[in-house]
């Protein structure tokens, strides 16, 4: 893996603005090298979880499926041989020397074949290669894929400092936040999330109007503005004139929507009445979208497209024209949620255990553990509200919201759906052996067809043509408080591969009234805007946030900032 060397990072001190690199060892070239190195470092953090997605992705005997199975077998064999080599290196006798030589030859053979399989997959199935083995994009590649009205913000959190890049079609900037290492970032994010989740924890059935004059736990505007000043402001000059900002973040920042960063220094007390009324937010300045990785730009705009005409002008020559869209008649909505669960509701939010805590002894989920998860009081009302807005839709609630419905019974409807909604628990990857996924109504007995858990690899096998996939109850923080970026990354990549252009993911549970307002206004704005608007989805969510915030009872960002757009802004 490429690492961020001191020499490369030092280039950030030589200046901020610049163009794409022209020659080695210039500040521009070093910034570009650091940009790629940061992506490799980020990709390695999620590699274990994403690699296991490939094990179950294609189980039919087609060419991709056979290559995927061989790839997984080779990874297991290579890892086994590496452990064997380590054991033999600890001894110096002749028998171990001979065994070490044999193991080395076997390792080289397995590694060579794995590289050949990866090369064949990358050439013949580039979208799937991006899903399981993301590659770093150069500055030039990134700039070629960005649209005129877009900027990209890459934030890499390291233990000692945070490194930030700002990129547009013709400019690049970067900076080092000296006082913002992983511990400081985590503390700041936790401070803001405590206010956000404490306000949301009043319960989804309680309208905030009942709390006359008090619209939530005190939000620390100083911390919010400090994060903006350290992360966004140093590179923001390159975003001048841009209205859409695509973000790629790591560490604790994966659990905090950047929409809640305050762009103006606070005045007065945070707990004063109306303290939030004059606050200016990052979401006021930009329509925001986030990606699991910079390379997702290439996946979404080059490989995961319906036709060759939809490919970005910055894409390399096409290997294929993508998957043709076969939609006879659009359905406005297909939704699943409010699964039948027996656990007591958690009024603090919809956070759940990591995926490995609900898995059985094999690769199927333990249905008893799934059934014991907290039931979701707000999901039914949320889905019924969507059903009333889109009467010609398919909405499966409670006992009907099963994995069998998603993967088989309603598969034809899903392929025709404009919007797809899952209102349920989203579980993050807890280890290399357990995939992130979504909880549905568990069956009495787990089978390959239905164990009550729609894993990322199973989601990737769905056939979608959806503008939005909404994971309405998904909390991107794991139950122990660790950042859940890896899980979100896995789910997002899976739904991208299935055909979704973007996802709406919520970071915490908010009042049903505010959520209904936000989703309704977002969809209404999307319907009212031109489909050719390059940032139509991001701007629709921005409009939904503004509509919620316009009501003073919902001035607190806990009500309007819970949702993040992941994927294609327009």
For each residue, the residues with C-beta under 8 A, 3 or more apart:
1: 40 41 44
2: 36 37 40 41 136
3: 37 41
4: 8 9 34 37 38 41 156 158 163
5: 8 9 37
6: 9 10
7: 10 11 30
8: 4 5 11 30 33 34 37
9: 4 5 6 12 34 163 176
10: 6 7 13 14 30
11: 7 8 14 27 30 31 33 34
12: 9 31 34 163 174 175 176
13: 10 176
14: 10 11 27 30
15: 18 27
16: 173 174 175 234 235 237 238
17: 171 172 173 237 238
18: 15 27 28 31 171 172 173
19: 22 28 170 171 172
20: 28 32 139 140 143 172
21: 26 28 29 31 32 33 139
22: 19 26 28 29
23: 26 29
24: 29
25: 29 30
26: 21 22 23 29 30
27: 11 14 15 18 30 31
28: 18 19 20 21 22 31 32 172
29: 21 22 23 24 25 26 32 33
30: 7 8 10 11 14 25 26 27 33 34
31: 11 12 18 21 27 28 34 35 139 165 172 174
32: 20 21 28 29 35 36 138 139 172
33: 8 11 21 29 30 36 37
34: 4 8 9 11 12 30 31 37 38 163 165 174
35: 31 32 38 39 138 139 142 154 165 167 172 174
36: 2 32 33 39 40 136 137 138 139
37: 2 3 4 5 8 33 34 40 41 136
38: 4 34 35 41 42 154 156 163 165
39: 35 36 42 43 136 137 154 293 294 295
40: 1 2 36 37 43 44 136
41: 1 2 3 4 37 38 44 45 156
42: 38 39 45 46 156 248 250 293
43: 39 40 46 47 134 135 136 293 295
44: 1 40 41 47
45: 41 42 250 485 486
46: 42 43 49 50 292 485 486 489 490
47: 43 44 50 51
48: 51 52 431 432
49: 46 52 53 429 432 435 436 486 487 489 490
50: 46 47 53 54 131 132 133 134 486 489 490 493
51: 47 48 54 55 75 132 133 432
52: 48 49 55 56 432 433 434 435
53: 49 50 56 57 131 132 435 456 457 460 490 493 494
54: 50 51 57 68 71 72 132 457
55: 51 52 68 72 457
56: 52 53 59 363 435 455 457 458
57: 53 54 65 68 128 131 132 457 460 461
58: 62 64 65 68 69 461
59: 56 65
60: 65
61: 65 66
62: 58 65 66
63: 66 67 124
64: 58 67 68 121 124 125 128
65: 57 58 59 60 61 62 68 69
66: 61 62 63 69 70
67: 63 64 70 71 117 120 121 125
68: 54 55 57 58 64 65 71 72 121 128
69: 58 65 66 72 73
70: 66 67 73 74 117
71: 54 67 68 74 75 114 117 118 121
72: 54 55 68 69 75 76
73: 69 70 76 77
74: 70 71 77 78 110 113 114 117
75: 51 71 72 78 79 114
76: 72 73 79 80
77: 73 74 80 81 110
78: 74 75 81 82 107 110 111 114
79: 75 76 82 83
80: 76 77 83 84
81: 77 78 84 85 103 106 107 110
82: 78 79 85 86 107
83: 79 80 86 87
84: 80 81 87 88 99 103
85: 81 82 88 89 100 103 104 107
86: 82 83 89 90
87: 83 84 90 91
88: 84 85 91 96 97 99 100 103
89: 85 86 100
90: 86 87
91: 87 88 96
92: 96 97
93: 96 97
94: 97 98
95: 98 99
96: 88 91 92 93 99 100
97: 88 92 93 94 100 101
98: 94 95 101 102
99: 84 88 95 96 102 103
100: 85 88 89 96 97 103 104
101: 97 98 104 105
102: 98 99 105 106
103: 81 84 85 88 99 100 106 107
104: 85 100 101 107 108
105: 101 102 108 109
106: 81 102 103 109 110
107: 78 81 82 85 103 104 110 111
108: 104 105 111 112
109: 105 106 112 113
110: 74 77 78 81 106 107 113 114
111: 78 107 108 114 115
112: 108 109 115 116
113: 74 109 110 116 117
114: 71 74 75 78 110 111 117 118
115: 111 112 118 119
116: 112 113 119 120
117: 67 70 71 74 113 114 120 121
118: 71 114 115 121 122 129 133
119: 115 116 122 123
120: 67 116 117 123 124
121: 64 67 68 71 117 118 124 125 128 129
122: 118 119 125 126 129 133
123: 119 120 126 319
124: 63 64 120 121 319
125: 64 67 121 122 128 129
126: 122 123 129 130 302 303 319
127: 130 131 299 303 304 497
128: 57 64 68 121 125 131 132 497
129: 118 121 122 125 126 132 133
130: 126 127 133 134 135 295 296 298 299 303 493
131: 50 53 57 127 128 134 299 460 493 494 496 497
132: 50 51 53 54 57 128 129
133: 50 51 118 122 129 130
134: 43 50 130 131 293 295 296 299
135: 43 130 295
136: 2 36 37 39 40 43 294 295
137: 36 39 141 142 145 294 295 297 298
138: 32 35 36 141 142
139: 20 21 31 32 35 36 142 143 167 172
140: 20 143 144
141: 137 138 144 145 298 314
142: 35 137 138 139 145 146 152 167 294 297
143: 20 139 140 146 167 168 169 170 172 314
144: 140 141 169 312 313 314
145: 137 141 142 297 298 301 302 312 314 315
146: 142 143 150 151 152 167 168 169 246 297 314
147: 150 169 244 534 570
148: 169 534
149: 242 243 244 534 535
150: 146 147 168 169 242 244 245 246 534 535 569
151: 146 166 167 168 238 239 242 244 245 246 286
152: 142 146 165 166 167 168 245 246 247 248 294 297
153: 164 165 166 231 232 235 239 245 246 247 248 249
154: 35 38 39 164 165 167 247 248 294
155: 162 163 164 231 247 248 249 250 253
156: 4 38 41 42 162 163 164 250
157: 162 180 181 182 185 249 250 251 252 253
158: 4 161 162 163 181 182
159: 181 182 183
160: 181
161: 158 176 177 178 179 180 181
162: 155 156 157 158 176 177 180 181 185 230 231
163: 4 9 12 34 38 155 156 158 174 175 176 177
164: 153 154 155 156 174 175 176 177 231 232 234 235
165: 31 34 35 38 152 153 154 172 173 174 235
166: 151 152 153 171 172 173 174 235 236 238 239
167: 35 139 142 143 146 151 152 154 171 172 173 238
168: 143 146 150 151 152 171 172 238 239 242
169: 143 144 146 147 148 150
170: 19 143
171: 17 18 19 166 167 168 238
172: 17 18 19 20 28 31 32 35 139 143 165 166 167 168 238
173: 16 17 18 165 166 167 234 235 237 238
174: 12 16 31 34 35 163 164 165 166 235
175: 12 16 163 164 234 235
176: 9 12 13 161 162 163 164
177: 161 162 163 164 180 230 231 234
178: 161
179: 161 184 230
180: 157 161 162 177 184 185 230 231
181: 157 158 159 160 161 162 184 185
182: 157 158 159 185 186 251 252
183: 159 186 187
184: 179 180 181 187 188
185: 157 162 180 181 182 188 189 251 252 253
186: 182 183 189 190 251 252
187: 183 184 190 191
188: 184 185 191 192 223 226 227
189: 185 186 192 193 227 252 253 255 256
190: 186 187 193 194 252 481
191: 187 188 194 195 220 223
192: 188 189 195 196 219 220 223 224 227 256 260
193: 189 190 196 197 255 256 477 508
194: 190 191 197 198 217
195: 191 192 198 199 216 217 218 219 220 556 558
196: 192 193 199 200 219 260 507 508 557 558 561 562
197: 193 194 200 201 348 349 508 558
198: 194 195 201 216 217 558
199: 195 196 202 215 216 217 556 558 559
200: 196 197 349 508 509 510 511 558 559 562
201: 197 198 347 348 349
202: 199 206 208 211 347 511
203: 206 347 377 511
204: 377 378 509 510 511 512 515
205: 377 378 512
206: 202 203 210 511
207: 210 511 513
208: 202 211 215 216 511 513 514 553 554 559
209: 212 553
210: 206 207
211: 202 208 214 215
212: 209
213: 273
214: 211
215: 199 208 211 276 552 553 554 555 556 559
216: 195 198 199 208 219 556 558 559
217: 194 195 198 199 556 558
218: 195 270 271
219: 192 195 196 216 224 270 276 556 557 558
220: 191 192 195 223 224 270
221: 224 225 262 266 270 275 276 279
222: 225 226 266 270
223: 188 191 192 220 226 227
224: 192 219 220 221 227 228 260 261 262
225: 221 222 228 229 261 262 263 264 265 266
226: 188 222 223 229 230
227: 188 189 192 223 224 230 231 261
228: 224 225 231 232 233 261 262 263 282
229: 225 226 232 233
230: 162 177 179 180 226 227 233 234
231: 153 155 162 164 177 180 227 228 234 253 261
232: 153 164 228 229 235 236 258 261 282
233: 228 229 230 236
234: 16 164 173 175 177 230 231
235: 16 153 164 165 166 173 174 175 232 238 239
236: 166 232 233 239 240
237: 16 17 173 240
238: 16 17 151 166 167 168 171 172 173 235
239: 151 153 166 168 235 236 242 245 286
240: 236 237
241:
242: 149 150 151 168 239 245 286
243: 149 286 287 535 539
244: 147 149 150 151 286 287 288 289 534 535 538 539 569 570
245: 150 151 152 153 239 242 282 285 286 287 288 289
246: 146 150 151 152 153 289 290 291 297 569
247: 152 153 154 155 258 288 289 290 291
248: 42 152 153 154 155 290 291 292 293 294
249: 153 155 157 253 254 258 290 485
250: 42 45 155 156 157 253 254 485
251: 157 182 185 186 254 483 485
252: 157 182 185 186 189 190 255 256 483
253: 155 157 185 189 231 249 250 256 258 483
254: 249 250 251 476 483 484 485 488
255: 189 193 252 476 477 483 484 485 507
256: 189 192 193 252 253 260 507
257: 260 288 507 561 562 563 564
258: 232 247 249 253 261 282 288 290
259: 281 282 283 288 545 557 561 564
260: 192 196 224 256 257 281 282 557 561
261: 224 225 227 228 231 232 258 281 282
262: 221 224 225 228 266 279 280 281 282
263: 225 228 280 281 282 284 285
264: 225 278 279 280
265: 225
266: 221 222 225 262 270 275 279
267:
268: 272 275
269: 272 275
270: 218 219 220 221 222 266 275
271: 218 275
272: 268 269 275
273: 213
274: 277 278
275: 221 266 268 269 270 271 272 279
276: 215 219 221 279 555 556 557
277: 274 552 555
278: 264 274
279: 221 262 264 266 275 276
280: 262 263 264 284 285
281: 259 260 261 262 263 284 285 557
282: 228 232 245 258 259 260 261 262 263 285 286 288
283: 259 286 287 288 542 545 561
284: 263 280 281
285: 245 263 280 281 282
286: 151 239 242 243 244 245 282 283
287: 243 244 245 283 535 538 539 541 542 569
288: 244 245 247 257 258 259 282 283 538 541 542 564 565
289: 244 245 246 247 502 535 537 538 565 566 567 568 569
290: 246 247 248 249 258 564 565 566
291: 246 247 248 294 296 297 492 566 567
292: 46 248 296 485 488 489 492 493 566
293: 39 42 43 134 248 296 489
294: 39 136 137 142 152 154 248 291 297
295: 39 43 130 134 135 136 137 298 299
296: 130 134 291 292 293 299 300 492 493 496 567
297: 137 142 145 146 152 246 291 294 300 301
298: 130 137 141 145 295 301 302 303 315
299: 127 130 131 134 295 296 302 303 304 493 496
300: 296 297 303 304 305 496 501 567 568
301: 145 297 298 305 311 312 314 315 568
302: 126 145 298 299 305 311 312 315 316 318
303: 126 127 130 298 299 300 322
304: 127 299 300 322 496 497 499
305: 300 301 302 308 310 311 322
306: 310 322 323 324 325 465
307: 310 321 322 324 325
308: 305 311 318 321 322
309:
310: 305 306 307 322
311: 301 302 305 308 315 318 322
312: 144 145 301 302 315
313: 144
314: 141 143 144 145 146 301
315: 145 298 301 302 311 312 318
316: 302
317:
318: 302 308 311 315 321 322
319: 123 124 126
320:
321: 307 308 318 324
322: 303 304 305 306 307 308 310 311 318
323: 306 499
324: 306 307 321
325: 306 307 465
326: 415
327: 330 415 416 465
328: 416
329: 416
330: 327 416 417 418
331: 334 392 393 394 413 416 417 418
332: 390 392 393 417 418 419
333: 386 387 390 393 394 395 417 418 419 420 421
334: 331 393 394 395 410 413 414 416 417 419 420 421
335: 383 386 387 393 394 395 396 419 420 421 422 423
336: 395 396 397 401 405 406 421 422 423 424 440
337: 376 379 380 382 383 396 397 401 421 422 423 424 472 473
338: 375 376 379 380 383 397 398 401 423 424
339: 375 376 398 401 424 425 439 440 441 442 452
340: 371 375 398 399 441 442
341: 370 371 372 373 374 375 376 439 441 442
342: 371 372 375
343: 371 372 373 374 375
344: 374 375
345: 374 375 376 377
346: 349 350 351 374
347: 201 202 203
348: 197 201 351
349: 197 200 201 346 475 508 509
350: 346 374 376 425 426 473 474 475 508 509
351: 346 348 475 477 478 479
352: 373 374 425 426 427 439 475 479
353: 357 358 373 427 430 479
354: 357 427 428 429 430 431 434 478 479 480 487
355: 358 359 427 428 429 430 434 435 436 437 453 455 487
356: 359 429 430 431 433 434
357: 353 354 369 430
358: 353 355 365 366 369 370 373 427 439 453
359: 355 356 363 364 365 366 433 434
360: 364 365 366 446 451
361:
362:
363: 56 359
364: 359 360 446 447 448 451 453
365: 358 359 360 369 370 442 446 451 452 453
366: 358 359 360 369 370 446
367: 370 371 442 443 444 445 446 451 452
368: 371 372
369: 357 358 365 366 372 373
370: 341 358 365 366 367 373 439 442 452 453
371: 340 341 342 343 367 368 442 452
372: 341 342 343 368 369
373: 341 343 352 353 358 369 370 425 439
374: 341 343 344 345 346 350 352 425
375: 338 339 340 341 342 343 344 345
376: 337 338 339 341 345 350 379 380 423 424 425 473
377: 203 204 205 345 380
378: 204 205 381 382 473 509 512 515
379: 337 338 376 382 383 397 423 424 472 473
380: 337 338 376 377 383 384 397 398
381: 378 384 385 512 516
382: 337 378 379 385 386 423 472 512 515 516 519
383: 335 337 338 379 380 386 387 395 397 421 423
384: 380 381 387 388 395 397
385: 381 382 388 389 516 520
386: 333 335 382 383 389 390 393 395 421 519
387: 333 335 383 384 390 391 393 395
388: 384 385 391
389: 385 386 520 523
390: 332 333 386 387 393 419
391: 387 388
392: 331 332
393: 331 332 333 334 335 386 387 390 417
394: 331 333 334 335 410 413 417
395: 333 334 335 336 383 384 386 387
396: 335 336 337 400 401 402 405 410
397: 336 337 338 379 380 383 384 400 401
398: 338 339 340 380 401 441
399: 340 402 441
400: 396 397 405 441
401: 336 337 338 339 396 397 398 405 424 440 441
402: 396 399 405 406 440 441 443 450 452
403: 406 407 440 443 449 450 451 452 453 454 458
404: 407 408 409 443 449 450
405: 336 396 400 401 402 408 409 410 440
406: 336 402 403 410 411 414 440 454 462
407: 403 404 411 449 450 454 458 461 462
408: 404 405 411 449
409: 404 405
410: 334 394 396 405 406 413 414
411: 406 407 408 414 415 462 463
412: 415 416
413: 331 334 394 410 416 417
414: 334 406 410 411 417 420 462 463 464 466
415: 326 327 411 412 463 464 465
416: 327 328 329 330 331 334 412 413 465
417: 330 331 332 333 334 393 394 413 414 420 464 465 466
418: 330 331 332 333 466 467 468
419: 332 333 334 335 390 466 467 468 470 523
420: 333 334 335 414 417 464 466 468 469 470 500
421: 333 334 335 336 337 383 386 469 470 472
422: 335 336 337 426 438 469 470 471 472 473 474
423: 335 336 337 338 376 379 382 383 470 472 473
424: 336 337 338 339 376 379 401 438 439 440 472 473
425: 339 350 352 373 374 376 438 439 473 474
426: 350 352 422 436 437 438 439 471 473 474 475 476 487 491 505
427: 352 353 354 355 358 430 436 437 438 439 453 487
428: 354 355 436 476 477 478 484 486 487 488
429: 49 354 355 356 434 435 436 456 486 487 490
430: 353 354 355 356 357 427 434 478
431: 48 354 356 434
432: 48 49 51 52
433: 52 356 359
434: 52 354 355 356 359 429 430 431
435: 49 52 53 56 355 429 455 456 457 490
436: 49 355 426 427 428 429 455 456 486 487 488 490 491
437: 355 426 427 453 454 455 456 458 459 491
438: 422 424 425 426 427 453 454 459 471 474 491
439: 339 341 352 358 370 373 424 425 426 427 442 452 453 454
440: 336 339 401 402 403 405 406 424 452 453 454
441: 339 340 341 398 399 400 401 402 452
442: 339 340 341 365 367 370 371 439 446 451 452
443: 367 402 403 404 446 447 450 451 452
444: 367
445: 367
446: 360 364 365 366 367 442 443 450 451 452
447: 364 443 450 451
448: 364 451
449: 403 404 407 408
450: 402 403 404 407 443 446 447
451: 360 364 365 367 403 442 443 446 447 448
452: 339 365 367 370 371 402 403 439 440 441 442 443 446
453: 355 358 364 365 370 403 427 437 438 439 440
454: 403 406 407 437 438 439 440 458 459
455: 56 355 435 436 437 458 459
456: 53 429 435 436 437 459 460 490 491 493 494
457: 53 54 55 56 57 435 460 461 494
458: 56 403 407 437 454 455 461 462
459: 437 438 454 455 456 462 491 494 495 498
460: 53 57 131 456 457 493 494 495 497 498
461: 57 58 407 457 458 498
462: 406 407 411 414 458 459 495 498 499
463: 411 414 415 498 499
464: 414 415 417 420 469 495 498 499 500
465: 306 325 327 415 416 417 499
466: 414 417 418 419 420 469 499 500 501
467: 418 419 501 502 526 537
468: 418 419 420 500 501 502 503 504 526 537
469: 420 421 422 464 466 495 500 502 503 504
470: 419 420 421 422 423 503 504 505 519
471: 422 426 438 474 491 503 504 505 506
472: 337 379 382 421 422 423 424 504 506 515 519
473: 337 350 376 378 379 422 423 424 425 426 506 509
474: 350 422 425 426 438 471 488 491 505 506
475: 349 350 351 352 426 484 506 507 508 509
476: 254 255 426 428 483 484 485 487 488 505 507
477: 193 255 351 428 481 482 483 484 507
478: 351 354 428 430 481 482 483 484 487
479: 351 352 353 354
480: 354
481: 190 477 478
482: 477 478
483: 251 252 253 254 255 476 477 478
484: 254 255 428 475 476 477 478 487 488
485: 45 46 249 250 251 254 255 292 476 488 489
486: 45 46 49 50 428 429 436 489 490
487: 49 354 355 426 427 428 429 436 476 478 484 490 491
488: 254 292 428 436 474 476 484 485 491 492 505 566
489: 46 49 50 292 293 485 486 492 493
490: 46 49 50 53 429 435 436 456 486 487 493 494
491: 426 436 437 438 456 459 471 474 487 488 494 495 503
492: 291 292 296 488 489 495 496 503 505 566 567
493: 50 53 130 131 292 296 299 456 460 489 490 496 497
494: 53 131 456 457 459 460 490 491 497 498
495: 459 460 462 464 469 491 492 498 500 503
496: 131 296 299 300 304 492 493 500 567
497: 127 128 131 304 460 493 494
498: 459 460 461 462 463 464 494 495
499: 304 323 462 463 464 465 466
500: 420 464 466 468 469 495 496 503 567
501: 300 466 467 468 537 567 568
502: 289 467 468 469 537 565 566 567 568 569
503: 468 469 470 471 491 492 495 500 565 566 567
504: 468 469 470 471 472 522 541 563 564 565 566
505: 426 470 471 474 476 488 492 563 564 566
506: 471 472 473 474 475 509 510 515 562 563 564
507: 196 255 256 257 475 476 477 562 563 564
508: 193 196 197 200 349 350 475 558 562
509: 200 204 349 350 378 473 475 506 562
510: 200 204 506 514 515 558 559 562
511: 200 202 203 204 206 207 208 514 515 559
512: 204 205 378 381 382 515 516
513: 207 208 516 517
514: 208 510 511 517 518 548 554 559 560
515: 204 378 382 472 506 510 511 512 518 519 562
516: 381 382 385 512 513 519 520
517: 513 514 520 521 544 547 548 551 554
518: 514 515 521 522 544 545 547 548 560 562 563
519: 382 386 470 472 515 516 522 523 544
520: 385 389 516 517 523 524 544
521: 517 518 524 525 543 544 547 548
522: 504 518 519 525 526 540 541 543 544 563
523: 389 419 519 520 526 527 540
524: 520 521 527 528
525: 521 522 528 529 539 540 543 544
526: 467 468 522 523 529 536 537 540
527: 523 524
528: 524 525
529: 525 526 533 536 539 540
530: 533 536
531: 536
532: 536
533: 529 530 536 539 570
534: 147 148 149 150 244 569 570
535: 149 150 243 244 287 289 538 539 569 570
536: 526 529 530 531 532 533 539 540 569 570
537: 289 467 468 501 502 526 540 541 565 567 568 569 570
538: 244 287 288 289 535 541 542 565 569 570
539: 243 244 287 525 529 533 535 536 542 543 569 570
540: 522 523 525 526 529 536 537 543 544
541: 287 288 504 522 537 538 544 545 563 565
542: 283 287 288 538 539 545 546
543: 521 522 525 539 540 546 547
544: 517 518 519 520 521 522 525 540 541 547 548 563
545: 259 283 518 541 542 548 549 560 561 563
546: 542 543 549 550 560
547: 517 518 521 543 544 550
548: 514 517 518 521 544 545 551 554 559 560
549: 545 546 554 555 559 560
550: 546 547
551: 517 548 554 555
552: 215 277 555
553: 208 209 215
554: 208 215 514 517 548 549 551 559 560
555: 215 276 277 549 551 552 559
556: 195 199 215 216 217 219 276 559
557: 196 219 259 260 276 281 560 561
558: 195 196 197 198 199 200 216 217 219 508 510 561 562
559: 199 200 208 215 216 510 511 514 548 549 554 555 556 562
560: 514 518 545 546 548 549 554 557
561: 196 257 259 260 283 545 557 558
562: 196 200 257 506 507 508 509 510 515 518 558 559
563: 257 504 505 506 507 518 522 541 544 545
564: 257 259 288 290 504 505 506 507
565: 288 289 290 502 503 504 537 538 541 569
566: 289 290 291 292 488 492 502 503 504 505
567: 289 291 296 300 492 496 500 501 502 503 537
568: 289 300 301 501 502 537
569: 150 244 246 287 289 502 534 535 536 537 538 539 565
570: 147 244 533 534 535 536 537 538 539
